[in-house]
Amino acid sequence: MLDRLLGVDEQSLAYDLSRAHSADVFFLKLRAWIWGTIIGIGCFLFGNILGHFNVDLLSMTINSIKDIFGWA
């Protein structure tokens, strides 16, 4: 039924998905490294921007937890 809806043969699709070639794994790793680097740099820049505007997320979180539990 899937082959009629999408134009894909189920058996060939299962065979292709079960085989991971070394080039496919390399490109998956490469994509993970690229996106990890982009996200890491983005978080670093976002944190620096928050610091520039005197937004301290860590102390805000700690103060909120203290307020919830009523600590002094």
PDB file of N, CA, C and O in Angstrom:
ATOM      1  N   MET A   1       0.817  -1.186   0.000  1.00  0.00           N
ATOM      2  CA  MET A   1       0.000   0.000   0.000  1.00  0.00           C
ATOM      3  C   MET A   1       0.867   1.258   0.000  1.00  0.00           C
ATOM      4  O   MET A   1       0.525   2.258  -0.632  1.00  0.00           O
ATOM      5  N   LEU A   2       1.988   1.199   0.712  1.00  0.00           N
ATOM      6  CA  LEU A   2       2.883   2.356   0.767  1.00  0.00           C
ATOM      7  C   LEU A   2       3.456   2.683  -0.599  1.00  0.00           C
ATOM      8  O   LEU A   2       3.621   3.852  -0.947  1.00  0.00           O
ATOM      9  N   ASP A   3       3.759   1.647  -1.373  1.00  0.00           N
ATOM     10  CA  ASP A   3       4.319   1.893  -2.694  1.00  0.00           C
ATOM     11  C   ASP A   3       3.302   2.564  -3.626  1.00  0.00           C
ATOM     12  O   ASP A   3       3.683   3.335  -4.507  1.00  0.00           O
ATOM     13  N   ARG A   4       2.043   2.279  -3.436  1.00  0.00           N
ATOM     14  CA  ARG A   4       1.025   2.928  -4.274  1.00  0.00           C
ATOM     15  C   ARG A   4       0.807   4.381  -3.855  1.00  0.00           C
ATOM     16  O   ARG A   4       0.535   5.235  -4.699  1.00  0.00           O
ATOM     17  N   LEU A   5       0.925   4.668  -2.544  1.00  0.00           N
ATOM     18  CA  LEU A   5       0.716   6.038  -2.072  1.00  0.00           C
ATOM     19  C   LEU A   5       1.918   6.931  -2.359  1.00  0.00           C
ATOM     20  O   LEU A   5       1.760   8.066  -2.810  1.00  0.00           O
ATOM     21  N   LEU A   6       3.106   6.424  -2.100  1.00  0.00           N
ATOM     22  CA  LEU A   6       4.306   7.249  -2.211  1.00  0.00           C
ATOM     23  C   LEU A   6       5.180   6.912  -3.405  1.00  0.00           C
ATOM     24  O   LEU A   6       6.128   7.641  -3.698  1.00  0.00           O
ATOM     25  N   GLY A   7       4.888   5.849  -4.085  1.00  0.00           N
ATOM     26  CA  GLY A   7       5.713   5.450  -5.205  1.00  0.00           C
ATOM     27  C   GLY A   7       7.011   4.809  -4.769  1.00  0.00           C
ATOM     28  O   GLY A   7       8.002   4.866  -5.497  1.00  0.00           O
ATOM     29  N   VAL A   8       7.027   4.192  -3.586  1.00  0.00           N
ATOM     30  CA  VAL A   8       8.224   3.554  -3.038  1.00  0.00           C
ATOM     31  C   VAL A   8       7.907   2.092  -2.759  1.00  0.00           C
ATOM     32  O   VAL A   8       6.863   1.770  -2.192  1.00  0.00           O
ATOM     33  N   ASP A   9       8.806   1.222  -3.155  1.00  0.00           N
ATOM     34  CA  ASP A   9       8.649  -0.201  -2.883  1.00  0.00           C
ATOM     35  C   ASP A   9       9.092  -0.479  -1.449  1.00  0.00           C
ATOM     36  O   ASP A   9      10.198  -0.103  -1.062  1.00  0.00           O
ATOM     37  N   GLU A  10       8.249  -1.127  -0.663  1.00  0.00           N
ATOM     38  CA  GLU A  10       8.538  -1.348   0.755  1.00  0.00           C
ATOM     39  C   GLU A  10       9.781  -2.197   0.958  1.00  0.00           C
ATOM     40  O   GLU A  10      10.585  -1.910   1.845  1.00  0.00           O
ATOM     41  N   GLN A  11       9.949  -3.225   0.163  1.00  0.00           N
ATOM     42  CA  GLN A  11      11.090  -4.114   0.347  1.00  0.00           C
ATOM     43  C   GLN A  11      12.397  -3.426  -0.014  1.00  0.00           C
ATOM     44  O   GLN A  11      13.388  -3.586   0.698  1.00  0.00           O
ATOM     45  N   SER A  12      12.423  -2.678  -1.086  1.00  0.00           N
ATOM     46  CA  SER A  12      13.664  -1.980  -1.446  1.00  0.00           C
ATOM     47  C   SER A  12      13.967  -0.871  -0.453  1.00  0.00           C
ATOM     48  O   SER A  12      15.132  -0.601  -0.163  1.00  0.00           O
ATOM     49  N   LEU A  13      12.926  -0.224   0.073  1.00  0.00           N
ATOM     50  CA  LEU A  13      13.138   0.808   1.078  1.00  0.00           C
ATOM     51  C   LEU A  13      13.709   0.213   2.356  1.00  0.00           C
ATOM     52  O   LEU A  13      14.631   0.781   2.940  1.00  0.00           O
ATOM     53  N   ALA A  14      13.174  -0.929   2.803  1.00  0.00           N
ATOM     54  CA  ALA A  14      13.689  -1.589   4.001  1.00  0.00           C
ATOM     55  C   ALA A  14      15.122  -2.051   3.794  1.00  0.00           C
ATOM     56  O   ALA A  14      15.943  -1.957   4.705  1.00  0.00           O
ATOM     57  N   TYR A  15      15.428  -2.551   2.600  1.00  0.00           N
ATOM     58  CA  TYR A  15      16.792  -2.987   2.301  1.00  0.00           C
ATOM     59  C   TYR A  15      17.751  -1.802   2.306  1.00  0.00           C
ATOM     60  O   TYR A  15      18.846  -1.892   2.861  1.00  0.00           O
ATOM     61  N   ASP A  16      17.353  -0.710   1.702  1.00  0.00           N
ATOM     62  CA  ASP A  16      18.223   0.466   1.664  1.00  0.00           C
ATOM     63  C   ASP A  16      18.444   1.048   3.052  1.00  0.00           C
ATOM     64  O   ASP A  16      19.549   1.488   3.368  1.00  0.00           O
ATOM     65  N   LEU A  17      17.400   1.055   3.892  1.00  0.00           N
ATOM     66  CA  LEU A  17      17.542   1.616   5.233  1.00  0.00           C
ATOM     67  C   LEU A  17      18.344   0.711   6.154  1.00  0.00           C
ATOM     68  O   LEU A  17      18.931   1.182   7.129  1.00  0.00           O
ATOM     69  N   SER A  18      18.375  -0.595   5.853  1.00  0.00           N
ATOM     70  CA  SER A  18      19.110  -1.518   6.721  1.00  0.00           C
ATOM     71  C   SER A  18      20.599  -1.499   6.435  1.00  0.00           C
ATOM     72  O   SER A  18      21.389  -1.957   7.262  1.00  0.00           O
ATOM     73  N   ARG A  19      20.997  -0.986   5.295  1.00  0.00           N
ATOM     74  CA  ARG A  19      22.414  -0.947   4.919  1.00  0.00           C
ATOM     75  C   ARG A  19      22.945   0.463   5.125  1.00  0.00           C
ATOM     76  O   ARG A  19      22.458   1.413   4.513  1.00  0.00           O
ATOM     77  N   ALA A  20      23.935   0.592   5.980  1.00  0.00           N
ATOM     78  CA  ALA A  20      24.576   1.887   6.196  1.00  0.00           C
ATOM     79  C   ALA A  20      25.970   1.829   5.591  1.00  0.00           C
ATOM     80  O   ALA A  20      26.826   1.078   6.058  1.00  0.00           O
ATOM     81  N   HIS A  21      26.186   2.602   4.583  1.00  0.00           N
ATOM     82  CA  HIS A  21      27.499   2.641   3.954  1.00  0.00           C
ATOM     83  C   HIS A  21      28.403   3.572   4.754  1.00  0.00           C
ATOM     84  O   HIS A  21      27.922   4.457   5.462  1.00  0.00           O
ATOM     85  N   SER A  22      29.696   3.372   4.641  1.00  0.00           N
ATOM     86  CA  SER A  22      30.634   4.180   5.403  1.00  0.00           C
ATOM     87  C   SER A  22      30.535   5.646   5.008  1.00  0.00           C
ATOM     88  O   SER A  22      30.725   6.525   5.850  1.00  0.00           O
ATOM     89  N   ALA A  23      30.243   5.924   3.746  1.00  0.00           N
ATOM     90  CA  ALA A  23      30.094   7.319   3.324  1.00  0.00           C
ATOM     91  C   ALA A  23      28.857   7.947   3.971  1.00  0.00           C
ATOM     92  O   ALA A  23      28.879   9.119   4.348  1.00  0.00           O
ATOM     93  N   ASP A  24      27.781   7.170   4.100  1.00  0.00           N
ATOM     94  CA  ASP A  24      26.577   7.690   4.741  1.00  0.00           C
ATOM     95  C   ASP A  24      26.851   8.029   6.198  1.00  0.00           C
ATOM     96  O   ASP A  24      26.423   9.075   6.687  1.00  0.00           O
ATOM     97  N   VAL A  25      27.558   7.152   6.888  1.00  0.00           N
ATOM     98  CA  VAL A  25      27.884   7.386   8.292  1.00  0.00           C
ATOM     99  C   VAL A  25      28.792   8.601   8.420  1.00  0.00           C
ATOM    100  O   VAL A  25      28.636   9.396   9.347  1.00  0.00           O
ATOM    101  N   PHE A  26      29.737   8.751   7.499  1.00  0.00           N
ATOM    102  CA  PHE A  26      30.631   9.904   7.531  1.00  0.00           C
ATOM    103  C   PHE A  26      29.844  11.205   7.389  1.00  0.00           C
ATOM    104  O   PHE A  26      30.087  12.166   8.119  1.00  0.00           O
ATOM    105  N   PHE A  27      28.896  11.229   6.441  1.00  0.00           N
ATOM    106  CA  PHE A  27      28.135  12.455   6.242  1.00  0.00           C
ATOM    107  C   PHE A  27      27.199  12.736   7.411  1.00  0.00           C
ATOM    108  O   PHE A  27      26.940  13.897   7.728  1.00  0.00           O
ATOM    109  N   LEU A  28      26.690  11.693   8.053  1.00  0.00           N
ATOM    110  CA  LEU A  28      25.893  11.913   9.266  1.00  0.00           C
ATOM    111  C   LEU A  28      26.739  12.506  10.381  1.00  0.00           C
ATOM    112  O   LEU A  28      26.299  13.416  11.084  1.00  0.00           O
ATOM    113  N   LYS A  29      27.959  11.990  10.544  1.00  0.00           N
ATOM    114  CA  LYS A  29      28.864  12.551  11.549  1.00  0.00           C
ATOM    115  C   LYS A  29      29.235  13.988  11.214  1.00  0.00           C
ATOM    116  O   LYS A  29      29.304  14.841  12.099  1.00  0.00           O
ATOM    117  N   LEU A  30      29.470  14.250   9.938  1.00  0.00           N
ATOM    118  CA  LEU A  30      29.834  15.596   9.507  1.00  0.00           C
ATOM    119  C   LEU A  30      28.703  16.571   9.793  1.00  0.00           C
ATOM    120  O   LEU A  30      28.938  17.674  10.287  1.00  0.00           O
ATOM    121  N   ARG A  31      27.473  16.167   9.484  1.00  0.00           N
ATOM    122  CA  ARG A  31      26.323  17.025   9.786  1.00  0.00           C
ATOM    123  C   ARG A  31      26.188  17.272  11.284  1.00  0.00           C
ATOM    124  O   ARG A  31      25.885  18.388  11.706  1.00  0.00           O
ATOM    125  N   ALA A  32      26.412  16.234  12.089  1.00  0.00           N
ATOM    126  CA  ALA A  32      26.316  16.390  13.541  1.00  0.00           C
ATOM    127  C   ALA A  32      27.378  17.352  14.049  1.00  0.00           C
ATOM    128  O   ALA A  32      27.089  18.191  14.902  1.00  0.00           O
ATOM    129  N   TRP A  33      28.598  17.248  13.543  1.00  0.00           N
ATOM    130  CA  TRP A  33      29.666  18.162  13.959  1.00  0.00           C
ATOM    131  C   TRP A  33      29.362  19.596  13.529  1.00  0.00           C
ATOM    132  O   TRP A  33      29.573  20.533  14.299  1.00  0.00           O
ATOM    133  N   ILE A  34      28.871  19.768  12.311  1.00  0.00           N
ATOM    134  CA  ILE A  34      28.579  21.122  11.829  1.00  0.00           C
ATOM    135  C   ILE A  34      27.462  21.757  12.654  1.00  0.00           C
ATOM    136  O   ILE A  34      27.590  22.895  13.105  1.00  0.00           O
ATOM    137  N   TRP A  35      26.361  21.018  12.852  1.00  0.00           N
ATOM    138  CA  TRP A  35      25.254  21.579  13.634  1.00  0.00           C
ATOM    139  C   TRP A  35      25.637  21.772  15.100  1.00  0.00           C
ATOM    140  O   TRP A  35      25.207  22.738  15.730  1.00  0.00           O
ATOM    141  N   GLY A  36      26.436  20.869  15.641  1.00  0.00           N
ATOM    142  CA  GLY A  36      26.904  21.040  17.018  1.00  0.00           C
ATOM    143  C   GLY A  36      27.757  22.280  17.174  1.00  0.00           C
ATOM    144  O   GLY A  36      27.646  23.000  18.166  1.00  0.00           O
ATOM    145  N   THR A  37      28.612  22.531  16.190  1.00  0.00           N
ATOM    146  CA  THR A  37      29.454  23.731  16.229  1.00  0.00           C
ATOM    147  C   THR A  37      28.608  24.990  16.095  1.00  0.00           C
ATOM    148  O   THR A  37      28.814  25.960  16.825  1.00  0.00           O
ATOM    149  N   ILE A  38      27.665  24.979  15.171  1.00  0.00           N
ATOM    150  CA  ILE A  38      26.800  26.148  14.979  1.00  0.00           C
ATOM    151  C   ILE A  38      25.984  26.434  16.233  1.00  0.00           C
ATOM    152  O   ILE A  38      25.873  27.586  16.655  1.00  0.00           O
ATOM    153  N   ILE A  39      25.414  25.391  16.831  1.00  0.00           N
ATOM    154  CA  ILE A  39      24.597  25.576  18.033  1.00  0.00           C
ATOM    155  C   ILE A  39      25.462  26.021  19.210  1.00  0.00           C
ATOM    156  O   ILE A  39      25.046  26.860  20.009  1.00  0.00           O
ATOM    157  N   GLY A  40      26.677  25.452  19.317  1.00  0.00           N
ATOM    158  CA  GLY A  40      27.580  25.862  20.394  1.00  0.00           C
ATOM    159  C   GLY A  40      27.964  27.324  20.296  1.00  0.00           C
ATOM    160  O   GLY A  40      27.941  28.041  21.296  1.00  0.00           O
ATOM    161  N   ILE A  41      28.317  27.776  19.101  1.00  0.00           N
ATOM    162  CA  ILE A  41      28.678  29.189  18.905  1.00  0.00           C
ATOM    163  C   ILE A  41      27.463  30.080  19.138  1.00  0.00           C
ATOM    164  O   ILE A  41      27.582  31.153  19.729  1.00  0.00           O
ATOM    165  N   GLY A  42      26.292  29.637  18.672  1.00  0.00           N
ATOM    166  CA  GLY A  42      25.073  30.419  18.888  1.00  0.00           C
ATOM    167  C   GLY A  42      24.740  30.583  20.366  1.00  0.00           C
ATOM    168  O   GLY A  42      24.360  31.668  20.805  1.00  0.00           O
ATOM    169  N   CYS A  43      24.883  29.500  21.135  1.00  0.00           N
ATOM    170  CA  CYS A  43      24.625  29.593  22.580  1.00  0.00           C
ATOM    171  C   CYS A  43      25.645  30.485  23.266  1.00  0.00           C
ATOM    172  O   CYS A  43      25.308  31.239  24.179  1.00  0.00           O
ATOM    173  N   PHE A  44      26.890  30.396  22.826  1.00  0.00           N
ATOM    174  CA  PHE A  44      27.925  31.269  23.386  1.00  0.00           C
ATOM    175  C   PHE A  44      27.594  32.739  23.116  1.00  0.00           C
ATOM    176  O   PHE A  44      27.687  33.568  24.021  1.00  0.00           O
ATOM    177  N   LEU A  45      27.217  33.061  21.903  1.00  0.00           N
ATOM    178  CA  LEU A  45      26.867  34.446  21.570  1.00  0.00           C
ATOM    179  C   LEU A  45      25.616  34.905  22.313  1.00  0.00           C
ATOM    180  O   LEU A  45      25.554  36.039  22.789  1.00  0.00           O
ATOM    181  N   PHE A  46      24.621  34.025  22.414  1.00  0.00           N
ATOM    182  CA  PHE A  46      23.398  34.364  23.148  1.00  0.00           C
ATOM    183  C   PHE A  46      23.703  34.648  24.620  1.00  0.00           C
ATOM    184  O   PHE A  46      23.161  35.588  25.202  1.00  0.00           O
ATOM    185  N   GLY A  47      24.573  33.831  25.216  1.00  0.00           N
ATOM    186  CA  GLY A  47      24.962  34.067  26.605  1.00  0.00           C
ATOM    187  C   GLY A  47      25.713  35.366  26.784  1.00  0.00           C
ATOM    188  O   GLY A  47      25.521  36.058  27.783  1.00  0.00           O
ATOM    189  N   ASN A  48      26.565  35.710  25.835  1.00  0.00           N
ATOM    190  CA  ASN A  48      27.285  36.978  25.922  1.00  0.00           C
ATOM    191  C   ASN A  48      26.348  38.167  25.764  1.00  0.00           C
ATOM    192  O   ASN A  48      26.524  39.192  26.422  1.00  0.00           O
ATOM    193  N   ILE A  49      25.349  38.030  24.889  1.00  0.00           N
ATOM    194  CA  ILE A  49      24.380  39.112  24.727  1.00  0.00           C
ATOM    195  C   ILE A  49      23.571  39.293  26.009  1.00  0.00           C
ATOM    196  O   ILE A  49      23.331  40.423  26.434  1.00  0.00           O
ATOM    197  N   LEU A  50      23.148  38.184  26.631  1.00  0.00           N
ATOM    198  CA  LEU A  50      22.411  38.285  27.899  1.00  0.00           C
ATOM    199  C   LEU A  50      23.274  38.937  28.978  1.00  0.00           C
ATOM    200  O   LEU A  50      22.784  39.751  29.760  1.00  0.00           O
ATOM    201  N   GLY A  51      24.536  38.585  29.019  1.00  0.00           N
ATOM    202  CA  GLY A  51      25.437  39.196  29.998  1.00  0.00           C
ATOM    203  C   GLY A  51      25.624  40.682  29.750  1.00  0.00           C
ATOM    204  O   GLY A  51      25.779  41.454  30.697  1.00  0.00           O
ATOM    205  N   HIS A  52      25.612  41.082  28.515  1.00  0.00           N
ATOM    206  CA  HIS A  52      25.754  42.497  28.190  1.00  0.00           C
ATOM    207  C   HIS A  52      24.583  43.303  28.733  1.00  0.00           C
ATOM    208  O   HIS A  52      24.756  44.449  29.148  1.00  0.00           O
ATOM    209  N   PHE A  53      23.382  42.707  28.733  1.00  0.00           N
ATOM    210  CA  PHE A  53      22.195  43.378  29.241  1.00  0.00           C
ATOM    211  C   PHE A  53      21.924  43.054  30.714  1.00  0.00           C
ATOM    212  O   PHE A  53      20.816  43.272  31.205  1.00  0.00           O
ATOM    213  N   ASN A  54      22.935  42.534  31.416  1.00  0.00           N
ATOM    214  CA  ASN A  54      22.864  42.229  32.858  1.00  0.00           C
ATOM    215  C   ASN A  54      21.740  41.254  33.198  1.00  0.00           C
ATOM    216  O   ASN A  54      21.051  41.422  34.205  1.00  0.00           O
ATOM    217  N   VAL A  55      21.560  40.260  32.379  1.00  0.00           N
ATOM    218  CA  VAL A  55      20.591  39.199  32.648  1.00  0.00           C
ATOM    219  C   VAL A  55      21.383  37.999  33.151  1.00  0.00           C
ATOM    220  O   VAL A  55      22.187  37.426  32.416  1.00  0.00           O
ATOM    221  N   ASP A  56      21.153  37.620  34.413  1.00  0.00           N
ATOM    222  CA  ASP A  56      21.883  36.509  35.018  1.00  0.00           C
ATOM    223  C   ASP A  56      20.903  35.362  35.247  1.00  0.00           C
ATOM    224  O   ASP A  56      20.182  35.336  36.245  1.00  0.00           O
ATOM    225  N   LEU A  57      20.889  34.420  34.314  1.00  0.00           N
ATOM    226  CA  LEU A  57      19.927  33.327  34.388  1.00  0.00           C
ATOM    227  C   LEU A  57      20.177  32.409  35.576  1.00  0.00           C
ATOM    228  O   LEU A  57      19.228  31.904  36.175  1.00  0.00           O
ATOM    229  N   LEU A  58      21.437  32.186  35.923  1.00  0.00           N
ATOM    230  CA  LEU A  58      21.746  31.277  37.026  1.00  0.00           C
ATOM    231  C   LEU A  58      21.239  31.823  38.355  1.00  0.00           C
ATOM    232  O   LEU A  58      20.596  31.094  39.111  1.00  0.00           O
ATOM    233  N   SER A  59      21.515  33.085  38.653  1.00  0.00           N
ATOM    234  CA  SER A  59      21.039  33.637  39.919  1.00  0.00           C
ATOM    235  C   SER A  59      19.519  33.776  39.922  1.00  0.00           C
ATOM    236  O   SER A  59      18.890  33.623  40.969  1.00  0.00           O
ATOM    237  N   MET A  60      18.922  34.065  38.769  1.00  0.00           N
ATOM    238  CA  MET A  60      17.461  34.126  38.711  1.00  0.00           C
ATOM    239  C   MET A  60      16.849  32.767  39.012  1.00  0.00           C
ATOM    240  O   MET A  60      15.832  32.684  39.700  1.00  0.00           O
ATOM    241  N   THR A  61      17.457  31.705  38.507  1.00  0.00           N
ATOM    242  CA  THR A  61      16.956  30.354  38.755  1.00  0.00           C
ATOM    243  C   THR A  61      17.114  29.987  40.226  1.00  0.00           C
ATOM    244  O   THR A  61      16.191  29.450  40.837  1.00  0.00           O
ATOM    245  N   ILE A  62      18.273  30.273  40.789  1.00  0.00           N
ATOM    246  CA  ILE A  62      18.516  29.955  42.206  1.00  0.00           C
ATOM    247  C   ILE A  62      17.567  30.736  43.095  1.00  0.00           C
ATOM    248  O   ILE A  62      17.022  30.180  44.048  1.00  0.00           O
ATOM    249  N   ASN A  63      17.356  32.019  42.805  1.00  0.00           N
ATOM    250  CA  ASN A  63      16.432  32.821  43.613  1.00  0.00           C
ATOM    251  C   ASN A  63      15.004  32.320  43.486  1.00  0.00           C
ATOM    252  O   ASN A  63      14.254  32.352  44.461  1.00  0.00           O
ATOM    253  N   SER A  64      14.613  31.857  42.308  1.00  0.00           N
ATOM    254  CA  SER A  64      13.264  31.316  42.146  1.00  0.00           C
ATOM    255  C   SER A  64      13.080  30.037  42.946  1.00  0.00           C
ATOM    256  O   SER A  64      12.029  29.826  43.551  1.00  0.00           O
ATOM    257  N   ILE A  65      14.091  29.189  42.953  1.00  0.00           N
ATOM    258  CA  ILE A  65      14.014  27.951  43.737  1.00  0.00           C
ATOM    259  C   ILE A  65      13.967  28.265  45.220  1.00  0.00           C
ATOM    260  O   ILE A  65      13.220  27.636  45.970  1.00  0.00           O
ATOM    261  N   LYS A  66      14.761  29.234  45.646  1.00  0.00           N
ATOM    262  CA  LYS A  66      14.721  29.641  47.063  1.00  0.00           C
ATOM    263  C   LYS A  66      13.357  30.179  47.435  1.00  0.00           C
ATOM    264  O   LYS A  66      12.856  29.891  48.521  1.00  0.00           O
ATOM    265  N   ASP A  67      12.743  30.960  46.548  1.00  0.00           N
ATOM    266  CA  ASP A  67      11.420  31.497  46.825  1.00  0.00           C
ATOM    267  C   ASP A  67      10.364  30.403  46.900  1.00  0.00           C
ATOM    268  O   ASP A  67       9.432  30.484  47.700  1.00  0.00           O
ATOM    269  N   ILE A  68      10.515  29.370  46.057  1.00  0.00           N
ATOM    270  CA  ILE A  68       9.537  28.286  46.075  1.00  0.00           C
ATOM    271  C   ILE A  68       9.588  27.531  47.396  1.00  0.00           C
ATOM    272  O   ILE A  68       8.550  27.214  47.977  1.00  0.00           O
ATOM    273  N   PHE A  69      10.808  27.242  47.871  1.00  0.00           N
ATOM    274  CA  PHE A  69      10.958  26.456  49.104  1.00  0.00           C
ATOM    275  C   PHE A  69      11.036  27.319  50.352  1.00  0.00           C
ATOM    276  O   PHE A  69      11.060  26.778  51.457  1.00  0.00           O
ATOM    277  N   GLY A  70      11.077  28.634  50.220  1.00  0.00           N
ATOM    278  CA  GLY A  70      11.073  29.535  51.372  1.00  0.00           C
ATOM    279  C   GLY A  70      12.402  29.601  52.095  1.00  0.00           C
ATOM    280  O   GLY A  70      12.433  29.889  53.291  1.00  0.00           O
ATOM    281  N   TRP A  71      13.501  29.343  51.405  1.00  0.00           N
ATOM    282  CA  TRP A  71      14.801  29.435  52.053  1.00  0.00           C
ATOM    283  C   TRP A  71      15.184  30.894  52.234  1.00  0.00           C
ATOM    284  O   TRP A  71      14.744  31.768  51.488  1.00  0.00           O
ATOM    285  N   ALA A  72      16.006  31.137  53.231  1.00  0.00           N
ATOM    286  CA  ALA A  72      16.457  32.498  53.497  1.00  0.00           C
ATOM    287  C   ALA A  72      17.685  32.840  52.698  1.00  0.00           C
ATOM    288  O   ALA A  72      18.200  33.954  52.803  1.00  0.00           O
TER     289      ALA A  72
END
